[in-house]
Amino acid sequence: MSEEVKHTVGLITADTIRTWRMLERAHYNGGKEWFGYGHQCIEEPRLYRIDRYKRATKTVESEWQVDGQKVADLDEAATLLNIAASPDGEECAVLLLVTPEFQRRGEIKELDGYQSLSDPFKAFHYLDRKGLVEWKDGRVRLTRSGHLAKLGIEESNASGTPAWEAVSKRVNEERATLSQGDTP
């Protein structure tokens, strides 16, 4: 078990997930074998489901993902969702450039200065799958979790603590506040 598990709050369960709503976000073409749809959770954007419709057998297979990684079942998804999303180095660099207001990715001029980024498009994709940014009409902005992650990264840069630890601390403090009935 990783050290990140020590920083969980444990508010999310498989039963909780079953009550959440999913929004269709993508169509997939598996050729002659299957077609499918991707759904992102409204309540927790880190949760994603792909439904694959098998043409030959007329059956459906559902795959659950958290932060873009396949999980075995909703219990595993709940466990992972109780751990704050942790952006990697490149994702941290991109996340620090995103604001709470919608902006076109091309308007983020600072991206031009990051030649060290292997693929900023991929970083944006992973930030989206981790629920840290959201897109609308070709514009991107921080989500509430993304804002907390950005604050954690800035704190980490100032204090020298690992980014995942600072981000996890911020998110868990917010969850604890919300579980006591306070609003963000």
C-alpha positions in Angstrom: 0.0 0.0 0.0 1.3 3.4 -0.9 1.9 6.2 1.6 -1.0 8.1 0.0 -3.5 5.7 1.6 -2.6 7.2 5.0 -4.2 10.5 3.9 -7.7 9.3 3.2 -10.9 10.4 4.7 -13.1 7.5 3.7 -16.3 9.3 2.9 -17.0 7.6 -0.4 -18.4 4.0 -0.6 -19.5 1.7 -3.5 -23.1 2.4 -2.3 -22.5 6.2 -2.6 -21.2 5.7 -6.1 -24.3 3.8 -7.2 -26.4 6.9 -6.4 -24.3 9.2 -8.6 -25.3 10.3 -12.1 -23.2 9.8 -15.2 -23.0 12.2 -18.2 -22.2 10.9 -21.7 -18.9 12.4 -22.8 -17.6 10.2 -25.7 -18.5 7.7 -28.4 -16.1 4.9 -29.2 -15.9 2.9 -32.4 -14.5 -0.6 -32.0 -14.9 -1.5 -35.7 -16.9 -4.6 -36.5 -16.6 -6.0 -33.0 -18.1 -3.3 -30.8 -19.2 0.3 -30.3 -19.4 2.2 -27.0 -20.0 5.3 -24.9 -17.9 7.0 -22.3 -19.6 8.5 -19.3 -18.1 10.9 -16.7 -19.6 11.1 -13.2 -21.2 14.4 -12.5 -20.7 14.3 -8.7 -17.0 13.0 -9.0 -15.4 13.7 -12.4 -12.5 11.4 -11.6 -14.9 8.5 -12.1 -15.5 7.3 -15.7 -17.4 4.4 -17.2 -17.0 2.9 -20.7 -19.9 0.8 -21.9 -18.9 -1.5 -24.8 -21.7 -3.0 -26.9 -20.5 -6.3 -28.5 -22.1 -6.5 -32.0 -21.9 -10.3 -32.3 -23.3 -11.3 -29.0 -25.5 -8.2 -28.3 -24.0 -8.0 -24.8 -22.7 -5.0 -22.9 -19.4 -4.8 -20.9 -18.9 -1.9 -18.6 -15.4 -0.8 -17.5 -15.0 1.6 -14.6 -12.0 3.9 -14.3 -10.6 6.3 -11.7 -8.1 8.9 -12.9 -8.0 7.2 -16.3 -7.0 3.8 -14.8 -9.2 0.7 -15.0 -10.5 -0.6 -11.6 -11.9 -4.0 -10.8 -15.2 -2.9 -9.2 -16.9 -0.1 -7.4 -15.3 -1.0 -4.1 -11.9 -0.4 -5.6 -13.2 2.8 -7.2 -14.4 4.1 -3.8 -11.0 3.3 -2.2 -9.2 5.3 -4.9 -11.7 8.1 -4.8 -11.0 8.6 -1.1 -7.4 9.5 -2.0 -6.9 12.9 -3.4 -6.0 13.0 -7.1 -2.3 13.5 -7.4 -1.0 15.3 -10.5 2.5 14.3 -11.7 5.3 16.8 -12.5 4.1 17.8 -16.0 0.5 18.0 -14.9 1.5 20.2 -11.9 3.3 22.5 -14.3 0.2 22.8 -16.5 -2.2 23.0 -13.6 -0.4 26.0 -12.2 -1.1 27.9 -15.4 -4.9 27.3 -15.4 -7.2 29.8 -13.8 -10.7 29.5 -12.2 -12.2 31.3 -15.2 -12.7 29.7 -18.5 -9.9 30.4 -21.0 -8.9 29.0 -24.3 -5.9 26.7 -24.1 -4.2 28.9 -26.7 -4.6 31.9 -24.4 -2.3 30.3 -21.8 0.8 32.0 -23.2 3.0 30.5 -20.5 2.6 27.1 -22.1 5.0 28.3 -24.8 7.8 28.6 -22.2 7.5 24.9 -21.2 9.5 23.2 -23.8 10.3 20.6 -21.2 6.7 19.3 -21.4 6.7 16.2 -23.5 3.0 16.7 -24.4 0.9 19.5 -22.9 -2.2 18.1 -24.6 -1.8 14.8 -22.7 -1.3 16.7 -19.5 -4.6 18.5 -20.0 -6.3 15.2 -20.8 -5.1 13.6 -17.6 -6.0 16.7 -15.5 -9.5 16.4 -17.0 -9.7 12.6 -16.2 -8.5 13.4 -12.6 -11.3 16.0 -12.3 -8.9 18.9 -11.8 -9.9 20.9 -14.9 -13.1 21.0 -16.9 -13.8 22.0 -20.5 -16.7 23.9 -22.1 -16.8 25.0 -25.7 -13.0 24.7 -26.2 -12.2 26.5 -23.0 -10.6 25.2 -19.8 -10.8 26.2 -16.1 -10.0 24.7 -12.7 -12.6 22.7 -10.9 -12.9 23.0 -7.1 -10.6 20.0 -6.7 -8.2 21.6 -9.2 -8.2 24.8 -7.2 -7.3 22.9 -4.1 -4.7 20.9 -5.9 -3.1 24.2 -7.3 -3.0 25.6 -3.7 -1.4 22.4 -2.5 1.2 22.5 -5.3 2.0 26.2 -4.5 2.3 25.2 -0.8 4.5 22.3 -1.8 6.8 24.5 -3.9 7.1 27.0 -1.0 7.7 24.4 1.8 9.5 21.6 0.0 6.9 18.9 1.0 6.0 16.4 -1.7 3.2 17.7 -3.9 0.9 14.7 -3.4 1.1 15.2 0.4 0.2 18.9 0.2 -2.6 18.3 -2.3 -4.0 15.4 -0.3 -3.9 17.5 2.9 -5.9 20.4 1.2 -8.5 18.0 -0.3 -9.0 16.1 2.9 -9.4 19.3 5.0 -12.1 20.3 2.5 -13.8 16.9 2.8 -13.7 17.0 6.5 -15.3 20.5 6.5 -18.0 19.3 4.1 -18.7 16.2 6.1 -19.5 18.4 9.1 -22.2 20.1 7.0 -20.3 23.3 6.1 -20.4 24.6 2.5 -17.3 25.3 0.5 
